[in-house]
Amino acid sequence: MKKGILLMALVAAFNFTSCKDDASNKVKAENVEDAAVRDAQDVVYPEISFEKTEHDFGTIAQGTNVEHTFTFTNTGKAPLVITNASSSCGCTVPTWTKEPIAPGETGEMLVKFNGSGQNQVTKTVTITANTESGKEQLKIKAFVEPKETQS
């Protein structure tokens, strides 16, 4: 039994010491040069620039539907693709330009608010796009006057 364990330990030690080939000798120089060139290239992203990122509807009556169109420009060097836009609640619905927006071109995001809530209301629209940060935000706000209750 001791001889068997000793033999297995000897075989394991031989295997570990015989595999000491220097891995750096196996790397091809041309692959290193190709990787260096590839990594040196700048990654270009589109940039979304809004004319304004917040809109105040002012004072509105409760239940009044209002909407605002946010205009944006792709100021980056790659086509801009908006994959999603979601609001902080169901009372706010965004719709946007679905086609890719080329650098220098403009697009629109229409945000509709149904006037729910009371008093000062602020809603956020989160935009998911292929920009460097991946997320952009717009805000709408309004002072919603409650409907008069009859006593």
C-alpha positions in Angstrom: 0.0 0.0 0.0 2.8 2.4 0.9 4.6 1.6 -2.3 1.5 2.3 -4.3 1.0 5.7 -2.7 4.6 6.5 -3.1 4.5 5.5 -6.8 1.5 7.6 -7.5 3.1 10.6 -5.8 6.2 10.1 -7.9 4.2 9.9 -11.1 2.2 13.1 -10.1 5.5 15.0 -9.3 7.0 13.9 -12.6 3.9 15.1 -14.6 3.9 18.5 -12.9 7.6 19.1 -13.4 7.6 17.9 -17.0 4.9 20.4 -18.1 7.0 23.5 -17.5 7.1 24.7 -21.1 7.4 28.5 -21.2 4.0 29.6 -22.5 5.4 32.9 -23.7 7.5 31.0 -26.3 4.3 29.7 -27.9 2.8 33.2 -28.6 3.1 34.2 -32.2 4.5 37.7 -32.7 2.1 38.5 -35.6 -0.9 37.8 -33.3 0.5 40.2 -30.7 0.9 42.9 -33.3 -2.6 42.4 -34.7 -4.1 42.6 -31.2 -2.1 45.8 -30.4 -3.5 47.4 -33.6 -7.0 46.3 -32.8 -6.9 47.5 -29.2 -5.4 50.9 -30.3 -8.4 51.7 -32.4 -10.9 54.0 -30.7 -14.4 52.6 -29.9 -16.9 55.1 -31.3 -20.3 55.5 -29.8 -23.3 57.6 -30.7 -24.2 60.5 -28.4 -27.7 61.6 -27.8 -28.0 65.4 -27.2 -31.5 66.7 -26.2 -32.5 70.3 -26.7 -33.8 70.1 -23.2 -34.2 67.1 -20.8 -37.0 68.5 -18.6 -40.4 69.9 -19.5 -42.8 71.6 -17.1 -46.5 71.5 -18.2 -47.3 74.1 -15.5 -50.7 73.9 -13.8 -53.1 71.4 -15.3 -56.5 70.1 -14.2 -56.5 66.5 -12.9 -57.3 64.0 -15.8 -56.1 66.4 -18.5 -54.1 64.7 -21.2 -50.9 66.6 -22.2 -47.9 65.8 -24.3 -44.5 67.1 -25.2 -42.1 66.3 -28.0 -38.4 66.1 -26.9 -36.1 66.7 -29.9 -32.6 65.2 -29.9 -29.6 65.0 -32.2 -27.0 62.2 -32.6 -23.8 64.1 -31.9 -21.7 61.0 -31.9 -19.8 59.2 -34.7 -22.0 56.1 -35.0 -25.7 55.4 -35.7 -27.9 55.9 -32.7 -30.4 53.2 -31.9 -33.0 53.6 -29.1 -34.0 50.1 -28.0 -36.5 51.1 -25.3 -38.0 54.0 -23.4 -40.0 53.4 -20.2 -41.6 55.7 -17.7 -41.7 55.7 -13.9 -45.4 54.9 -14.0 -48.2 53.9 -16.4 -49.6 57.4 -16.5 -46.7 58.5 -18.8 -46.2 56.9 -22.2 -43.2 57.6 -24.4 -43.0 56.9 -28.2 -39.8 57.4 -30.1 -38.1 57.3 -33.5 -37.5 53.5 -34.1 -35.1 53.8 -37.0 -31.4 54.2 -36.4 -30.4 57.9 -36.4 -27.3 58.7 -38.3 -24.6 61.0 -36.9 -25.8 64.6 -37.2 -29.4 63.6 -37.7 -32.3 64.4 -35.4 -35.1 62.3 -33.8 -38.1 62.8 -31.6 -39.5 61.4 -28.4 -43.1 62.1 -27.7 -44.1 61.9 -24.0 -47.8 61.8 -23.1 -49.0 62.3 -19.5 -52.6 61.6 -18.5 -52.8 64.2 -15.7 -53.1 61.7 -12.9 -52.0 62.4 -9.3 -52.4 65.6 -7.3 -50.3 68.6 -6.6 -46.7 68.6 -7.8 -46.0 65.6 -10.0 -42.7 64.6 -11.5 -42.2 61.7 -13.9 -39.1 60.2 -15.4 -38.6 58.5 -18.8 -35.6 56.2 -19.0 -34.2 55.7 -22.5 -32.1 52.7 -23.3 -29.8 53.2 -26.3 -26.5 52.2 -27.7 -24.7 55.2 -26.2 -21.6 54.8 -24.0 -23.6 55.0 -20.8 -26.5 53.0 -22.2 -29.1 55.0 -20.3 -30.5 58.5 -20.6 -33.3 60.3 -18.7 -36.0 62.8 -19.4 -38.3 64.4 -16.9 -41.7 65.9 -17.1 -43.5 67.8 -14.3 -46.7 69.5 -13.7 -48.8 70.9 -10.9 -52.0 68.8 -11.0 -55.1 70.6 -9.6 -57.4 68.1 -7.9 -61.0 67.9 -9.2 -63.4 69.7 -7.0 -65.4 67.3 -4.9 -69.1 68.0 -4.4 -70.3 67.9 -0.8 
